[in-house]
Amino acid sequence: MFRPKLPTMPQPTGRVTPAAVVVEPTTITPGTPASPPAPVTPAPVASRPTVQLTLGSVLALAAGGGAAVLVVGAVLVSMLLAVAITGVSVALVAVVLRLLVNDMHKGR
């Protein structure tokens, strides 16, 4: 019951000829010996100044991060509110339709 049923391969129909492949040996020519690798020199270090954060830049980064968190939070809350309003409206439509169908069945 739990064994898979493997399909059987059908036999080829018609005339099948195997492809004639002839493999001929090739001659091997000895290569030239490899030269020793050149010494690797380290890459030059760029003389860039390091980034120094001042008090103003730290405050600007903190304010920007806080603003980003507030914007993302507002977007998520608005999406949640939209889903809640949609759910309530769908529930109200369902109640009204149910009342209408019940009234039609009672013949009022």
FENZITA-V832529 format. One record per pair of residues at least 6 apart in sequence whose ideal C-beta (glycine too) atoms are under 6 Angstrom apart, sorted by the first residue. I is the first residue (numbers start at 0). J is the second residue. If there is no record, write none. Layout:
[[I:J] [I:J]]
//
This chain:
none
//
